[in-house]
Amino acid sequence: MRKFETYGRTLPGSNLEELSGWLIVIEGTDGAGRTTHVNRLKSQLAHLGYAVAETGLTRSDLASKGIRRAKEGNTLGSDAFNLFYATDFADRLERQIVPALRAGFVMLTDRYTYSLIARAIVRGADPDWIKQVYSFSLKPDAVFYLRIEAPDLVPRVLASGGFDYWESGMDLPMGSDLYESFINYQSRVIEELDSLAREFQFETLDVTQPVDTVSDELFRRVSQLLEASTRGRDDEPTPAKERCL
Amino acid sequence: MIESYTNGDGDGLVRADPASYGSHPNHYPGRLFIVEGIDGSGKSTQLSLLADWLRSEGYPVLFSEWNSSPIVKQTTSRGKKKMLLSPLTFSLIHATDFADRMEREVLPALKAGACVLADRYVYTAFARDVTRGVDPAWVRSLYRFAVTPTQTFYFRVPLEVALRRILAGRPRLKYYEAGMDMGLAADIQQSYRQFQSRILDEYENLVREFGLGVMDATKPVETQQRILRRAIEPHLVGLRRDRGLYEEV
């Protein structure tokens, strides 16, 4: 029987034994194509008959508005920002992710704690501290890391409307103009994600390949994982997949 | 049931951990004084009397109040009003507020050599969050960035005395304040009593763990104030002051 664990600290008041779904994380920096691949994967899995839900950063009921307000004014200190993101994550974990897993859904997550840890470290947070903060998070079934180098992001960013203040790390002393700061900031974020990829054993996909190639590979790996673990769930003789046939 | 602290060592004690609260000593010229205690312990009254006295002596004073960051508190009150907060998010949103005040109020004032007075500090979070079931070691590491105070005064008061002070005014108790989220009792006053009683127990653990100074909060107001001033006086030596500052007041 599969079982969810956290990265250390227990989640107050949650029984992890009852969670039967799958938690699949898509990680990658800004502009790596996460949204595209999450959307494709969602419809492919739905087509196979799985119940699929999704969530992503700053989509909580509790904190999304507050974070947006704080970003507009650039008015929060960096520890406070890190903890505000952690609040948003915790709210989504408890009120979106855990209930979906309890109901047996495949929960696709457009970025997880790792991006938040990377952005915090780049902004000067102590790596041990920020990992400790997120130690209540669930270990996902798999993390797919859409990997790209900072210079390869540039055409994508230009095509989607230009450089964003935060995605260019303009709150940091990273360079005098948006382009220079963007390259420096994104390179640092990618460096941190690479290091987290080693530490937490992400499955890395090179997203400079054609989008269909990446999405076929992603689908192949996710569906394999779901099938393998569905077979292991002897308490559920009729997997969602077959109900659909 | 509240579990006692363990850090995996089995002796019931949390060790001073470099990755935990207590690893950011006050290296700054200013001083940081804290009052802690349950509602109705009289700590806020004492702190405001202390502030008046310090000002009259010419010391620059900065007040930092729990849950008062202008950006974060909107989210906190939204979460409370709509009952969105779990023990975990309750803990995190208060830590967010605290971090913002630490970076934008407390640290600059300490660097400037002020007397910073805080009504509630990390110990409030430790007491409340652990009472709500949050892991004690985790919440201590969450507040690692907090500066260790020059001195903390825990206002110890018997539960019935504090309850009488609070409940005598027939207050409209709020949901989280009364610990209604814990499902201790259906009646809000009953829940408030039980919740405060558990927090009181938790504070006693903190007094031992962090060696907090204890104030007998059943003593007359002026006696407490005298004790408080006498206790902080030695820490004021060498602080910048300006006797001309407040003469008009």
Interface residues (C-beta under 8 A of the other chain):
Chain A: G8 R9 T10 L11 P12 G13 D61 L62 A63 K65 G66 R69 A70 G73 T75 L76 G77 S78 D79 A80 N82 L83 F84 A86 T87 A90 D91 E94 R95 D126 D128 W129 Q132 V133 S135 F136
Chain B: A19 S69 I71 V72 Q74 T75 R78 G79 K82 L84 L85 S86 P87 L88 T89 L92 I93 A95 T96 D97 A99 D100 M102 E103 R104 R132 G133 V134 D135 A137 W138 S141 L142 R144 F145
